[in-house]
Amino acid sequence: MLYQTLGVNMEETYDVVIIGAGAAGMTAAIYAIRYKLKTLLIASEIGGTINEAHIVENWPGIVKVSGLDLMMQMKAHVDSFKVPVIEDEVIGLNYANDTAEAGKNFKIVTKNNDSVNAKAVILAIGTKRRQLNVKGEKEFLGKGVSYCATCDAPFYKGKVAVVIGGANSACMASVLLSEYCEKVYQVYRQSSLRAEPTWVDRVTENKKIQVIYEANVTEIHGEKFVEKVKLDNGKELKVDGVFIEVGAVPNIALIKNLNIEVDKADCIIVDSDMKTNVPGACAAGDVTNTKLKQLITAAGDGARAALSSYKFVKEMKK
């Protein structure tokens, strides 16, 4: 186990434990410590999925930065407040006394079999991009393979890209890429796109976009960078970029013992203060039912979750 900062004490009860260290989790940690809450941040990976972003150009105040560098700057900010950070995977979350009564402490268990109690928890556990699991996908991640058109589209000006998927996110990606690319292919396994009619129209009426129906990408090839993809209909497409938009999976396995409510997409349902249906449990970032899943909104969610946690703990102490 890596205790990355000083002050970690697994024997004491923390005011708030934040699970996840992306933009939501680290912002929550900064705000929580400023509220003078006894705070602990636990995450299996500092930065989370944003580390995969080659370049970020929509973070206010910084014109251009890699996702990894931005996360390291956030981590440095967290460290400046001496927030205790444990780099470990949380595998268990329950009530400390195994009851669901309001005001009871939570128990957090890590993969290394350590546990800590908390009066409040903030779930900034994010989502995992659904992968194709095809040859070349992992090898060319960041070298032509992307899961975020919003992040990377500007880098494909005058180039050729392929978008994989047929729902709203895929169609939005194709339209966005068409503003930069010379040509955009959209490959979908069904006979018609399943996005909203407006987005279907925008794709099919765009001369730069060619939709290839009833096909799947089976392999991604290249030397140092992506050069082509193979389809299961026997065809090959020469492309510079592959944008995989086949959905994301919320990391909700951890919350089942608490009976936290989720929506039909398995996203945690929160109110405007980032509170869940379970007293003392807040959620922030992409794991929630927020409509816009971006760094900037995740950070805002983290700030609100910290404020709600502060109010909850304050009431417990009365």
Buried (B, 14 or more C-beta within 10 A) or exposed (E): EEEBBEEBEBEEBBBBBBBBBBBBBBBBBBBBBEBEBBBBBBBBBBBBBBBBBBBBBEBEEEEEBBBBBBBBBBBEBBBEBEBBBBBBBBBEBBBBEEEEEEEBBBBBBBEEEBEBBBBBBBBBBBBBBBBBEBEBBEEBBBBBBBBBBBBBBBBBEEBBBBBBBBBBBBBBBBBBBBEBBEBBBBBBBEEEBBBEEEBBEBBBEBEBBBBBBEBBBBBBBBEEEBBBBBBEEEEEBEBBBBBBBBEBEBBBEBBEBBEBEBEEEBBBBBEEEBBBBBBBBBBBBBBBBBEEBBBEBBBBBBBBBBBBBBBBBEEBEE
